[in-house]
Structure formats: structure tokens, C-alpha cells
Amino acid sequence: MKNIMNEKGLQKLMAPAALVILYLFFGFFGRNFFSYPTLVNILDASYYIGFIAIGVTFVIITGGIDLSVGTVMMCASIIGGTAYRTWGWPMEASLLLILVVGTAFGFFNGIMVSRLKLPPFIATLGTMMISMGIGSIVANVRSATFPTRAGEDGWFKNIFKIITEDYTSIPTGAFVLLFVAVIAFIILTKTKMGRYIFAIGSNKEAARLSGINVKKWEMMSYVTSGVCAGIGGIAFPAVYTTVMPAQGQGFELYAIAAAVIGGTSLSGGVGSIFGTLIGVFIISVLRSGLPAMDLQAHYQTFFTGVVVIGAVLLDIYRNKKASEVRILSAADRYKADMNDKIRALKQQISSASAEEARTIKEEISTLKQERNHQYRKMKIEEKRSLSQIRKEERQADEELKRRLEKEASEQG
């Protein structure tokens, strides 16, 4: 049991360790990567991917997928920008419209998957195309431009980045992203909705038989994804000002990869919001680090594809490790028992007198020597026994082969 827990702990540390290693790598080999402006650029690139990745985490935990989050985000943003520029809406109403559009697409996906029983891949692929089309139709295939920071209605940009009088950037959007992540974490870990979403992903039929309204909570996961896409639709123009039709295609891959890198299983039932956040920063560091090494856009696309494939392979490995039954050999059981004895003795040291503590330490040292010696001896014996078994199996196979050849020649 302790070995399994250690493996799970190591798997949780893999994503943060990968983030640190990747950041240090680009810092040492990239150009001006260890700088405050680069850090701000990494955070700027994290906001919109972070929001849609948080949303898609809910969906993936249920065992579904949402391929539309990127284009829904941009469609909502384009509609909001068009409402402001062309229809004369006030900025507050335009931003609210962005949230409403994202949420509406989430409802649409949820109804198709939970009520109409469409496969999530097909349903959200269709929504991806629909949202791209609607965005282009509303904007008349033109980009939507939001007001600049200096403009009268540019106040909303300060939600995600404040630029001081001396042109120092303060990435306030990092606090917004963290706030949304904390809310999502609370929903997933402390509420009925979160428990039911995990239950649906673990075993949908068992969840249904236990009385969970599977249709309702499965739909709510897609609604949450739509809401997060709407928030991303506000964050994107706050950072980049101009939104172009079909620009969001491919963003869903970043979001899904970030979720999987952070420990969310594509099979459902397993996921972590803060793990997803780590995955988002890995993607953002990669996207900012490659240009720092003077690699062109097609190299960025290539390495992003490698990361997506690597994330899926990592998920397959995690599922395999989680499902396999480990059978301990006699040597492994002996070592585990000795470790338990040593651990129990170590716990006695804190409450023992100085003399008793010295005696316990000597006993621990003796047990460690005995454990190491006996464990090596038993392992050698097991290997020898296994080698003998394999040798006998090969001899039996050869004997069977000769017998079959002999029978075949006699029949011929």
C-alpha cells in the first residue's frame, strides 16, 4: 500500500517538476527568457487557455470531451465586440453578453450529450463548427476590435493587466485565474455537484443506479465549460484587443493537453483543478520559450503536437498503473514487513529515554543490516528460481517442437 501511495505522490509531482525543468531549460538556453516582461507574457498567454482548461476539466472528469471550447470562446468574444462596436451596446452589457453566449453554447452541448445521447466527440465537434460559423456571420467575416487601454471603455483591461505610468505591467489576471481555479476546486471537492461529476466519470451506470440524476449533472459539466469559455472570451480581448473569426480553432487542444498533463484522466473519474493549472503554465512556458530560442511558428506547432501526444501517453500509463494488480514476491513481502518494524521502532524513539533511545537506534541499525542482507539473498534466489523455470519452459517448448516435427515426418 505504501508503495502505491508513493507512486501516486510521484505522479502528482511530475507536472510541477516538468514545469520547473522546462522553465529552467528555456531560461538557460533561450534569449532573455529570465526577464520580467517574459514572465508577464507567459501569464498573459495563460489566462484564456487557463479558463477554458478549467472548464474542460469538469467535462473530462465525467468521461466526456469538449472540442468546442476554443471556438466558443472566440465566438462569444466576437459577438461581444460586435455588440459594442456595431450595435452600440455599453461595455458592461457587451461583457455580460460574452458570458451569456458562452453559457448558451455550454447548455447546447449539455443537451446534445446528456439528453439526446450524442457522443461527446461528435456533438462538440459540431458545436465547434457552428460557433465558428456564427462568429463569422455576426462579424461579417471581419475582426472585432475592443477599445484600447487609453479609451473610455478600456477599463476592463485593468482586470487582467495594469500598466503603470512608468510602463510597468502588473499581471492582475493571474489573481483572476487563481480565483476562478479556487472556485472550481471548491465545486469539485466540496459540493454535491463535484461528487456526482466524479461518480459519473467513474461509472455512469453505477451512478444512475445509486440515484444520481446523471443527465442533470452531466449537462452541468458542459454548462460549466461554457461559462469558463465565456470568461476566457473576456480575458482574450483584455490582453490582445483584436479578435478574429476562427482564431480559436486549436485552443481546445491546449486546454485538453493542459488538463491531461495535470492529472485529469481521459477515461473519466479522475481530475485536479490545480493540476490543470500546472498543465496550463507548462503549455504557456512552451509557447513562450520556443520563440526565445528563435524557433519559428511551425516548430511551435510541432512541439505542441508532441506535448499533446505525450500527455495522452502519460494518461494511458497512469490508467495502466492504477488498474494493474501488484503481486509481491516473498522478498518484497519480507522487506515490507521489516520496514514496518523499523518504522514502528522509530516512532518509539520520541517518547523513550536517552538510554532506551540509544538501544532502539542500535536495534534499528541491526534490523537494517539484516533486512538488506536477507533481501539481497532472497532476490538472488528468486532470480535463480525464475531463470530455472524459464529454462525448463524453453526445454519443454523445444521438446514439444521436436515431437511435433517427428509426428509430421512420420505422417508424411
C-alpha positions as a Markdown table, in Angstrom:
| # | Residue | x | y | z |
|---|---|---|---|---|
| 1 | Met | 0.0 | 0.0 | 0.0 |
| 2 | Lys | 2.8 | 2.4 | 0.9 |
| 3 | Asn | 4.5 | 1.7 | -2.5 |
| 4 | Ile | 1.2 | 2.6 | -4.3 |
| 5 | Met | 0.9 | 5.8 | -2.3 |
| 6 | Asn | 4.5 | 6.7 | -3.1 |
| 7 | Glu | 3.8 | 6.1 | -6.8 |
| 8 | Lys | 0.7 | 8.4 | -6.7 |
| 9 | Gly | 2.8 | 11.0 | -4.9 |
| 10 | Leu | 5.5 | 10.8 | -7.6 |
| 11 | Gln | 2.9 | 11.1 | -10.3 |
| 12 | Lys | 1.5 | 14.3 | -8.7 |
| 13 | Leu | 5.0 | 15.8 | -8.6 |
| 14 | Met | 5.7 | 15.0 | -12.3 |
| 15 | Ala | 3.8 | 18.0 | -13.7 |
| 16 | Pro | 5.3 | 20.6 | -11.3 |
| 17 | Ala | 8.7 | 19.1 | -11.8 |
| 18 | Ala | 8.2 | 19.3 | -15.6 |
| 19 | Leu | 7.2 | 22.9 | -15.3 |
| 20 | Val | 10.3 | 23.9 | -13.3 |
| 21 | Ile | 12.6 | 21.9 | -15.7 |
| 22 | Leu | 11.0 | 23.4 | -18.8 |
| 23 | Tyr | 11.3 | 27.0 | -17.3 |
| 24 | Leu | 14.9 | 26.5 | -16.4 |
| 25 | Phe | 15.8 | 24.9 | -19.8 |
| 26 | Phe | 14.4 | 27.9 | -21.7 |
| 27 | Gly | 15.9 | 30.3 | -19.2 |
| 28 | Phe | 19.4 | 28.9 | -19.8 |
| 29 | Phe | 19.2 | 28.3 | -23.5 |
| 30 | Gly | 16.7 | 30.9 | -24.6 |
| 31 | Arg | 17.2 | 34.5 | -25.3 |
| 32 | Asn | 16.2 | 36.9 | -22.4 |
| 33 | Phe | 13.8 | 34.3 | -21.0 |
| 34 | Phe | 14.7 | 35.1 | -17.4 |
| 35 | Ser | 13.1 | 38.5 | -17.5 |
| 36 | Tyr | 10.0 | 40.2 | -16.0 |
| 37 | Pro | 8.4 | 41.0 | -19.5 |
| 38 | Thr | 8.7 | 37.4 | -20.5 |
| 39 | Leu | 7.1 | 36.3 | -17.2 |
| 40 | Val | 4.2 | 38.7 | -17.9 |
| 41 | Asn | 3.9 | 37.3 | -21.5 |
| 42 | Ile | 3.7 | 33.8 | -20.1 |
| 43 | Leu | 0.9 | 34.8 | -17.7 |
| 44 | Asp | -0.9 | 36.7 | -20.5 |
| 45 | Ala | -0.9 | 33.6 | -22.6 |
| 46 | Ser | -2.1 | 31.5 | -19.6 |
| 47 | Tyr | -5.4 | 33.4 | -18.9 |
| 48 | Tyr | -7.7 | 32.4 | -21.8 |
| 49 | Ile | -6.2 | 28.8 | -22.0 |
| 50 | Gly | -6.4 | 28.5 | -18.2 |
| 51 | Phe | -10.1 | 29.4 | -18.1 |
| 52 | Ile | -11.2 | 27.0 | -20.9 |
| 53 | Ala | -8.9 | 24.3 | -19.4 |
| 54 | Ile | -10.6 | 24.6 | -16.0 |
| 55 | Gly | -14.0 | 24.3 | -17.8 |
| 56 | Val | -12.9 | 21.3 | -19.9 |
| 57 | Thr | -11.6 | 19.6 | -16.8 |
| 58 | Phe | -15.2 | 19.2 | -15.5 |
| 59 | Val | -16.2 | 17.6 | -18.8 |
| 60 | Ile | -13.3 | 15.2 | -19.0 |
| 61 | Ile | -13.9 | 14.1 | -15.4 |
| 62 | Thr | -17.4 | 12.9 | -16.5 |
| 63 | Gly | -15.7 | 10.8 | -19.2 |
| 64 | Gly | -16.7 | 13.3 | -22.0 |
| 65 | Ile | -14.8 | 15.8 | -24.1 |
| 66 | Asp | -15.4 | 19.3 | -25.3 |
| 67 | Leu | -13.8 | 20.2 | -28.6 |
| 68 | Ser | -15.7 | 23.5 | -28.9 |
| 69 | Val | -14.3 | 25.5 | -26.0 |
| 70 | Gly | -11.7 | 27.4 | -28.1 |
| 71 | Thr | -14.1 | 28.4 | -30.9 |
| 72 | Val | -17.0 | 29.1 | -28.5 |
| 73 | Met | -14.7 | 31.4 | -26.5 |
| 74 | Met | -13.7 | 33.4 | -29.7 |
| 75 | Cys | -17.3 | 33.4 | -31.0 |
| 76 | Ala | -18.6 | 34.8 | -27.7 |
| 77 | Ser | -15.8 | 37.4 | -27.8 |
| 78 | Ile | -16.5 | 38.4 | -31.4 |
| 79 | Ile | -20.3 | 38.7 | -30.7 |
| 80 | Gly | -19.5 | 40.9 | -27.6 |
| 81 | Gly | -17.1 | 43.0 | -29.6 |
| 82 | Thr | -19.6 | 43.4 | -32.4 |
| 83 | Ala | -22.3 | 44.4 | -29.9 |
| 84 | Tyr | -20.0 | 47.1 | -28.6 |
| 85 | Arg | -18.6 | 48.5 | -31.9 |
| 86 | Thr | -21.5 | 48.0 | -34.3 |
| 87 | Trp | -24.7 | 47.7 | -32.2 |
| 88 | Gly | -23.7 | 50.5 | -29.8 |
| 89 | Trp | -24.0 | 48.4 | -26.6 |
| 90 | Pro | -22.3 | 49.7 | -23.5 |
| 91 | Met | -19.2 | 47.8 | -22.5 |
| 92 | Glu | -20.8 | 46.3 | -19.4 |
| 93 | Ala | -23.6 | 44.8 | -21.4 |
| 94 | Ser | -21.2 | 43.6 | -24.1 |
| 95 | Leu | -19.1 | 41.7 | -21.5 |
| 96 | Leu | -22.2 | 40.2 | -20.0 |
| 97 | Leu | -23.2 | 39.1 | -23.5 |
| 98 | Ile | -19.9 | 37.3 | -23.9 |
| 99 | Leu | -20.7 | 35.3 | -20.7 |
| 100 | Val | -24.3 | 34.6 | -21.8 |
| 101 | Val | -23.1 | 33.3 | -25.3 |
| 102 | Gly | -20.5 | 31.0 | -23.7 |
| 103 | Thr | -23.0 | 29.7 | -21.2 |
| 104 | Ala | -25.6 | 29.2 | -24.0 |
| 105 | Phe | -23.2 | 27.1 | -26.0 |
| 106 | Gly | -22.5 | 25.1 | -22.9 |
| 107 | Phe | -26.2 | 24.4 | -22.4 |
| 108 | Phe | -26.4 | 23.4 | -26.1 |
| 109 | Asn | -23.6 | 20.9 | -25.7 |
| 110 | Gly | -25.0 | 19.5 | -22.5 |
| 111 | Ile | -28.4 | 18.9 | -24.0 |
| 112 | Met | -27.0 | 17.1 | -27.0 |
| 113 | Val | -24.8 | 14.9 | -24.9 |
| 114 | Ser | -26.9 | 14.2 | -21.8 |
| 115 | Arg | -30.4 | 14.4 | -23.3 |
| 116 | Leu | -30.0 | 13.5 | -27.0 |
| 117 | Lys | -27.2 | 10.9 | -26.2 |
| 118 | Leu | -24.9 | 12.1 | -28.9 |
| 119 | Pro | -21.3 | 11.1 | -28.5 |
| 120 | Pro | -19.4 | 14.0 | -26.9 |
| 121 | Phe | -16.8 | 14.0 | -29.6 |
| 122 | Ile | -19.4 | 14.4 | -32.4 |
| 123 | Ala | -21.6 | 16.8 | -30.5 |
| 124 | Thr | -18.8 | 19.2 | -29.6 |
| 125 | Leu | -17.2 | 18.9 | -33.0 |
| 126 | Gly | -20.5 | 20.1 | -34.5 |
| 127 | Thr | -20.6 | 22.9 | -31.9 |
| 128 | Met | -17.1 | 23.9 | -32.8 |
| 129 | Met | -18.1 | 24.3 | -36.5 |
| 130 | Ile | -21.4 | 26.1 | -35.6 |
| 131 | Ser | -19.7 | 28.6 | -33.3 |
| 132 | Met | -17.0 | 29.3 | -35.9 |
| 133 | Gly | -19.8 | 30.0 | -38.4 |
| 134 | Ile | -21.9 | 32.1 | -36.1 |
| 135 | Gly | -18.9 | 34.2 | -35.2 |
| 136 | Ser | -18.0 | 34.8 | -38.8 |
| 137 | Ile | -21.7 | 35.6 | -39.7 |
| 138 | Val | -22.2 | 38.1 | -36.9 |
| 139 | Ala | -18.9 | 39.8 | -37.5 |
| 140 | Asn | -19.4 | 39.7 | -41.3 |
| 141 | Val | -16.0 | 37.8 | -41.5 |
| 142 | Arg | -14.3 | 40.8 | -40.0 |
| 143 | Ser | -12.3 | 41.1 | -36.8 |
| 144 | Ala | -13.8 | 42.5 | -33.7 |
| 145 | Thr | -11.8 | 45.3 | -32.1 |
| 146 | Phe | -12.2 | 46.2 | -28.4 |
| 147 | Pro | -11.3 | 49.6 | -27.0 |
| 148 | Thr | -7.7 | 50.3 | -26.2 |
| 149 | Arg | -6.5 | 50.7 | -22.6 |
| 150 | Ala | -6.5 | 54.5 | -23.1 |
| 151 | Gly | -10.0 | 54.5 | -24.4 |
| 152 | Glu | -13.1 | 55.5 | -22.5 |
| 153 | Asp | -14.3 | 51.9 | -22.1 |
| 154 | Gly | -10.9 | 50.3 | -21.8 |
| 155 | Trp | -11.3 | 49.9 | -18.0 |
| 156 | Phe | -12.0 | 46.2 | -18.3 |
| 157 | Lys | -8.4 | 45.6 | -19.4 |
| 158 | Asn | -7.2 | 46.5 | -16.0 |
| 159 | Ile | -8.9 | 43.4 | -14.6 |
| 160 | Phe | -6.2 | 41.3 | -16.3 |
| 161 | Lys | -3.2 | 43.7 | -16.6 |
| 162 | Ile | -2.4 | 47.1 | -15.1 |
| 163 | Ile | 0.2 | 49.3 | -16.8 |
| 164 | Thr | 1.7 | 51.9 | -14.5 |
| 165 | Glu | 2.8 | 55.4 | -15.6 |
| 166 | Asp | 6.4 | 54.1 | -16.0 |
| 167 | Tyr | 5.0 | 51.3 | -18.3 |
| 168 | Thr | 5.5 | 48.5 | -15.7 |
| 169 | Ser | 3.0 | 45.7 | -16.3 |
| 170 | Ile | 1.2 | 44.2 | -13.3 |
| 171 | Pro | -0.4 | 40.9 | -14.3 |
| 172 | Thr | -3.6 | 41.1 | -12.2 |
| 173 | Gly | -5.2 | 38.5 | -14.4 |
| 174 | Ala | -3.1 | 35.9 | -12.5 |
| 175 | Phe | -5.3 | 36.6 | -9.4 |
| 176 | Val | -8.5 | 36.3 | -11.5 |
| 177 | Leu | -7.3 | 33.0 | -12.9 |
| 178 | Leu | -6.4 | 31.8 | -9.4 |
| 179 | Phe | -9.8 | 32.9 | -8.0 |
| 180 | Val | -11.7 | 31.0 | -10.7 |
| 181 | Ala | -9.4 | 28.0 | -10.1 |
| 182 | Val | -10.2 | 28.1 | -6.3 |
| 183 | Ile | -14.0 | 28.4 | -7.0 |
| 184 | Ala | -13.7 | 25.4 | -9.4 |
| 185 | Phe | -11.7 | 23.4 | -6.8 |
| 186 | Ile | -14.3 | 24.0 | -4.2 |
| 187 | Ile | -17.1 | 23.0 | -6.5 |
| 188 | Leu | -15.3 | 19.8 | -7.4 |
| 189 | Thr | -14.1 | 18.8 | -4.0 |
| 190 | Lys | -16.7 | 20.3 | -1.5 |
| 191 | Thr | -20.0 | 20.2 | -3.2 |
| 192 | Lys | -22.6 | 17.7 | -4.3 |
| 193 | Met | -22.1 | 18.7 | -7.9 |
| 194 | Gly | -18.4 | 17.8 | -7.7 |
| 195 | Arg | -19.0 | 14.4 | -6.0 |
| 196 | Tyr | -21.6 | 13.5 | -8.6 |
| 197 | Ile | -19.4 | 14.6 | -11.5 |
| 198 | Phe | -16.6 | 12.3 | -10.2 |
| 199 | Ala | -19.2 | 9.5 | -9.7 |
| 200 | Ile | -20.5 | 9.8 | -13.3 |
| 201 | Gly | -16.9 | 9.6 | -14.7 |
| 202 | Ser | -16.0 | 6.6 | -12.6 |
| 203 | Asn | -19.1 | 4.6 | -13.5 |
| 204 | Lys | -22.1 | 6.2 | -15.2 |
| 205 | Glu | -24.4 | 3.2 | -14.8 |
| 206 | Ala | -23.5 | 2.7 | -11.1 |
| 207 | Ala | -24.1 | 6.4 | -10.5 |
| 208 | Arg | -27.5 | 6.2 | -12.2 |
| 209 | Leu | -28.5 | 3.1 | -10.2 |
| 210 | Ser | -27.4 | 4.9 | -6.9 |
| 211 | Gly | -30.0 | 7.6 | -7.6 |
| 212 | Ile | -27.8 | 10.3 | -9.1 |
| 213 | Asn | -29.5 | 12.4 | -11.8 |
| 214 | Val | -26.9 | 11.6 | -14.4 |
| 215 | Lys | -28.5 | 13.8 | -17.1 |
| 216 | Lys | -28.6 | 16.9 | -15.0 |
| 217 | Trp | -25.1 | 16.8 | -13.6 |
| 218 | Glu | -23.5 | 15.7 | -16.9 |
| 219 | Met | -25.2 | 18.7 | -18.5 |
| 220 | Met | -24.0 | 20.9 | -15.7 |
| 221 | Ser | -20.4 | 19.9 | -16.5 |
| 222 | Tyr | -20.8 | 21.2 | -20.1 |
| 223 | Val | -22.5 | 24.4 | -18.8 |
| 224 | Thr | -19.5 | 25.0 | -16.5 |
| 225 | Ser | -17.3 | 24.6 | -19.5 |
| 226 | Gly | -19.4 | 27.1 | -21.4 |
| 227 | Val | -19.2 | 29.6 | -18.5 |
| 228 | Cys | -15.4 | 29.3 | -18.4 |
| 229 | Ala | -15.3 | 29.7 | -22.2 |
| 230 | Gly | -17.2 | 33.0 | -21.7 |
| 231 | Ile | -14.7 | 34.2 | -19.0 |
| 232 | Gly | -11.9 | 33.3 | -21.5 |
| 233 | Gly | -13.8 | 35.3 | -24.1 |
| 234 | Ile | -13.4 | 38.4 | -21.8 |
| 235 | Ala | -9.8 | 37.7 | -21.0 |
| 236 | Phe | -8.6 | 37.3 | -24.6 |
| 237 | Pro | -9.6 | 40.8 | -25.8 |
| 238 | Ala | -8.5 | 42.3 | -22.5 |
| 239 | Val | -5.0 | 41.1 | -23.3 |
| 240 | Tyr | -4.9 | 41.2 | -27.1 |
| 241 | Thr | -7.6 | 43.8 | -28.1 |
| 242 | Thr | -8.4 | 42.3 | -31.6 |
| 243 | Val | -10.4 | 39.1 | -32.0 |
| 244 | Met | -10.6 | 37.4 | -35.4 |
| 245 | Pro | -13.1 | 34.8 | -36.7 |
| 246 | Ala | -11.9 | 31.2 | -36.5 |
| 247 | Gln | -9.0 | 32.3 | -34.3 |
| 248 | Gly | -9.9 | 29.9 | -31.5 |
| 249 | Gln | -9.5 | 26.7 | -33.5 |
| 250 | Gly | -6.8 | 24.7 | -31.9 |
| 251 | Phe | -7.1 | 26.3 | -28.5 |
| 252 | Glu | -9.1 | 23.3 | -27.3 |
| 253 | Leu | -6.1 | 21.1 | -27.8 |
| 254 | Tyr | -4.1 | 23.3 | -25.5 |
| 255 | Ala | -6.8 | 23.1 | -22.9 |
| 256 | Ile | -7.3 | 19.3 | -23.1 |
| 257 | Ala | -3.5 | 18.8 | -23.1 |
| 258 | Ala | -3.2 | 21.0 | -20.0 |
| 259 | Ala | -5.9 | 19.1 | -18.2 |
| 260 | Val | -4.3 | 15.7 | -19.0 |
| 261 | Ile | -0.8 | 16.9 | -18.1 |
| 262 | Gly | -2.2 | 18.0 | -14.8 |
| 263 | Gly | -3.5 | 14.5 | -14.0 |
| 264 | Thr | -7.1 | 14.5 | -15.4 |
| 265 | Ser | -7.8 | 11.1 | -16.9 |
| 266 | Leu | -9.4 | 10.9 | -20.4 |
| 267 | Ser | -11.2 | 7.8 | -19.1 |
| 268 | Gly | -13.0 | 9.9 | -16.6 |
| 269 | Gly | -13.4 | 9.8 | -12.8 |
| 270 | Val | -10.0 | 11.5 | -12.0 |
| 271 | Gly | -9.0 | 15.1 | -12.2 |
| 272 | Ser | -7.5 | 18.0 | -10.4 |
| 273 | Ile | -8.1 | 21.8 | -11.0 |
| 274 | Phe | -4.7 | 22.9 | -9.6 |
| 275 | Gly | -3.1 | 20.1 | -11.6 |
| 276 | Thr | -4.8 | 21.5 | -14.7 |
| 277 | Leu | -3.4 | 24.9 | -13.8 |
| 278 | Ile | 0.1 | 23.5 | -13.7 |
| 279 | Gly | -0.5 | 22.0 | -17.2 |
| 280 | Val | -1.6 | 25.4 | -18.4 |
| 281 | Phe | 1.6 | 27.0 | -17.3 |
| 282 | Ile | 3.6 | 24.2 | -19.0 |
| 283 | Ile | 1.8 | 24.9 | -22.3 |
| 284 | Ser | 2.4 | 28.7 | -21.9 |
| 285 | Val | 6.0 | 28.3 | -21.0 |
| 286 | Leu | 6.5 | 26.1 | -24.0 |
| 287 | Arg | 4.7 | 28.6 | -26.3 |
| 288 | Ser | 6.8 | 31.5 | -24.9 |
| 289 | Gly | 10.1 | 29.6 | -24.7 |
| 290 | Leu | 10.3 | 28.3 | -28.3 |
| 291 | Pro | 10.3 | 31.8 | -29.8 |
| 292 | Ala | 13.0 | 32.7 | -27.2 |
| 293 | Met | 15.2 | 30.0 | -28.9 |
| 294 | Asp | 14.4 | 31.6 | -32.3 |
| 295 | Leu | 12.2 | 28.8 | -33.4 |
| 296 | Gln | 9.5 | 29.7 | -35.9 |
| 297 | Ala | 5.8 | 29.1 | -35.7 |
| 298 | His | 5.8 | 25.7 | -37.4 |
| 299 | Tyr | 8.3 | 24.4 | -34.8 |
| 300 | Gln | 5.9 | 25.6 | -32.1 |
| 301 | Thr | 3.1 | 23.7 | -33.7 |
| 302 | Phe | 5.3 | 20.6 | -33.9 |
| 303 | Phe | 6.3 | 20.6 | -30.3 |
| 304 | Thr | 2.7 | 21.4 | -29.2 |
| 305 | Gly | 1.6 | 18.2 | -31.0 |
| 306 | Val | 4.4 | 16.3 | -29.3 |
| 307 | Val | 3.2 | 17.6 | -25.9 |
| 308 | Val | -0.4 | 16.5 | -26.7 |
| 309 | Ile | 0.7 | 13.0 | -27.7 |
| 310 | Gly | 2.9 | 12.8 | -24.6 |
| 311 | Ala | 0.0 | 13.9 | -22.4 |
| 312 | Val | -2.2 | 11.2 | -23.7 |
| 313 | Leu | 0.5 | 8.6 | -23.3 |
| 314 | Leu | 1.0 | 9.7 | -19.8 |
| 315 | Asp | -2.7 | 9.3 | -19.1 |
| 316 | Ile | -2.6 | 5.8 | -20.6 |
| 317 | Tyr | 0.4 | 5.0 | -18.3 |
| 318 | Arg | -1.4 | 6.3 | -15.2 |
| 319 | Asn | -4.5 | 4.3 | -16.0 |
| 320 | Lys | -2.5 | 1.2 | -16.5 |
| 321 | Lys | -0.6 | 1.6 | -13.3 |
| 322 | Ala | -3.8 | 2.3 | -11.4 |
| 323 | Ser | -5.6 | -0.8 | -12.8 |
| 324 | Glu | -2.8 | -3.4 | -12.6 |
| 325 | Val | -2.7 | -5.8 | -9.6 |
| 326 | Arg | 0.7 | -5.9 | -8.0 |
| 327 | Ile | 1.7 | -9.3 | -6.6 |
| 328 | Leu | 4.5 | -9.0 | -4.1 |
| 329 | Ser | 7.2 | -11.7 | -4.1 |
| 330 | Ala | 8.4 | -13.3 | -0.8 |
| 331 | Ala | 11.4 | -11.0 | -0.8 |
| 332 | Asp | 9.2 | -7.9 | -1.3 |
| 333 | Arg | 6.9 | -9.0 | 1.5 |
| 334 | Tyr | 9.8 | -9.6 | 3.8 |
| 335 | Lys | 11.2 | -6.1 | 3.0 |
| 336 | Ala | 7.8 | -4.5 | 3.6 |
| 337 | Asp | 7.4 | -6.3 | 7.0 |
| 338 | Met | 10.9 | -5.3 | 8.1 |
| 339 | Asn | 10.2 | -1.7 | 7.0 |
| 340 | Asp | 7.1 | -1.7 | 9.2 |
| 341 | Lys | 9.1 | -2.9 | 12.2 |
| 342 | Ile | 11.8 | -0.3 | 11.6 |
| 343 | Arg | 9.1 | 2.4 | 11.2 |
| 344 | Ala | 7.4 | 1.3 | 14.5 |
| 345 | Leu | 10.7 | 1.5 | 16.3 |
| 346 | Lys | 11.5 | 5.0 | 15.0 |
| 347 | Gln | 8.1 | 6.2 | 16.4 |
| 348 | Gln | 9.2 | 4.9 | 19.9 |
| 349 | Ile | 12.3 | 7.0 | 19.9 |
| 350 | Ser | 10.5 | 10.3 | 20.5 |
| 351 | Ser | 8.9 | 9.0 | 23.8 |
| 352 | Ala | 11.9 | 7.0 | 25.1 |
| 353 | Ser | 14.7 | 8.0 | 27.5 |
| 354 | Ala | 18.2 | 8.7 | 26.3 |
| 355 | Glu | 19.4 | 5.2 | 27.2 |
| 356 | Glu | 16.3 | 3.5 | 25.6 |
| 357 | Ala | 16.6 | 5.6 | 22.5 |
| 358 | Arg | 20.2 | 4.5 | 22.1 |
| 359 | Thr | 19.2 | 0.9 | 22.4 |
| 360 | Ile | 16.4 | 1.4 | 19.9 |
| 361 | Lys | 18.7 | 3.0 | 17.4 |
| 362 | Glu | 21.1 | 0.1 | 17.7 |
| 363 | Glu | 18.3 | -2.3 | 17.2 |
| 364 | Ile | 17.1 | -0.3 | 14.1 |
| 365 | Ser | 20.7 | -0.4 | 12.7 |
| 366 | Thr | 20.8 | -4.2 | 13.2 |
| 367 | Leu | 17.4 | -4.7 | 11.6 |
| 368 | Lys | 18.5 | -2.6 | 8.6 |
| 369 | Gln | 21.6 | -4.7 | 8.1 |
| 370 | Glu | 19.6 | -7.9 | 8.4 |
| 371 | Arg | 17.0 | -6.6 | 6.0 |
| 372 | Asn | 19.5 | -5.6 | 3.4 |
| 373 | His | 21.4 | -8.8 | 3.6 |
| 374 | Gln | 18.4 | -11.1 | 3.7 |
| 375 | Tyr | 16.6 | -9.1 | 1.0 |
| 376 | Arg | 19.5 | -9.4 | -1.4 |
| 377 | Lys | 19.9 | -13.1 | -0.7 |
| 378 | Met | 16.1 | -13.7 | -1.3 |
| 379 | Lys | 16.2 | -11.7 | -4.5 |
| 380 | Ile | 19.1 | -13.6 | -5.9 |
| 381 | Glu | 17.3 | -16.9 | -5.0 |
| 382 | Glu | 14.1 | -15.6 | -6.7 |
| 383 | Lys | 16.1 | -14.7 | -9.9 |
| 384 | Arg | 17.8 | -18.0 | -9.9 |
| 385 | Ser | 14.5 | -19.8 | -9.5 |
| 386 | Leu | 12.9 | -17.7 | -12.2 |
| 387 | Ser | 15.8 | -18.4 | -14.5 |
| 388 | Gln | 15.4 | -22.1 | -13.9 |
| 389 | Ile | 11.7 | -22.0 | -14.6 |
| 390 | Arg | 12.3 | -20.2 | -17.9 |
| 391 | Lys | 15.0 | -22.7 | -18.8 |
| 392 | Glu | 12.6 | -25.6 | -18.1 |
| 393 | Glu | 9.9 | -23.8 | -20.2 |
| 394 | Arg | 12.2 | -23.4 | -23.1 |
| 395 | Gln | 13.3 | -27.1 | -22.9 |
| 396 | Ala | 9.6 | -28.1 | -22.8 |
| 397 | Asp | 8.9 | -26.0 | -25.8 |
| 398 | Glu | 11.8 | -27.4 | -27.7 |
| 399 | Glu | 10.8 | -31.0 | -26.8 |
| 400 | Leu | 7.2 | -30.3 | -27.9 |
| 401 | Lys | 8.5 | -28.8 | -31.2 |
| 402 | Arg | 10.7 | -31.9 | -31.8 |
| 403 | Arg | 7.8 | -34.2 | -31.1 |
| 404 | Leu | 5.5 | -32.4 | -33.5 |
| 405 | Glu | 8.1 | -32.4 | -36.2 |
| 406 | Lys | 8.7 | -36.1 | -35.7 |
| 407 | Glu | 4.9 | -36.8 | -35.9 |
| 408 | Ala | 4.7 | -34.7 | -39.0 |
| 409 | Ser | 7.5 | -36.6 | -40.7 |
| 410 | Glu | 6.1 | -40.0 | -39.8 |
| 411 | Gln | 2.7 | -39.0 | -41.2 |
| 412 | Gly | 4.4 | -37.7 | -44.3 |
